[in-house]
């Protein structure tokens, strides 16, 4: 009455339905967690602050970056992409965002860290807008789950200022 093909199709359909239901429950369980990450950044030194020959401002900084992102990890978290950005306003743009440092955090054990580094990427402004400029350092993160929707958030740390003159 029922051939092998019908039975295999029914079993495969049932297995895929159960797998989809488990993935949906896993994704839903992440919405119930309320992470509380923390981050602190210190600008220890402005290594150089100069005007390039093409007229753009460039800054190199030494930073102490500490963060505790362990609360972002659940049993459904594959990895967390984290980056530190300098954000400031100019007359042309209401938001200028420059990535200074980034990392991929593969596990909860590595999600609590402290590093002493210079900016990994060049901090350049198109023009000479950076003298005496106030800026925020913002720690952004993107949580990449094993299943479900990727989420992102940030911590804004205000109160940084660049020098009045080039160094």
Secondary structure as UniProt FT lines:
FT   HELIX           4..32
FT   STRAND          38..51
FT   TURN            53..54
FT   STRAND          57..68
FT   HELIX           70..72
FT   TURN            75..76
FT   STRAND          77..88
FT   STRAND          96..105
FT   HELIX           108..110
FT   STRAND          112..118
FT   STRAND          123..125
FT   TURN            131..132
FT   STRAND          134..145
FT   STRAND          151..161
//
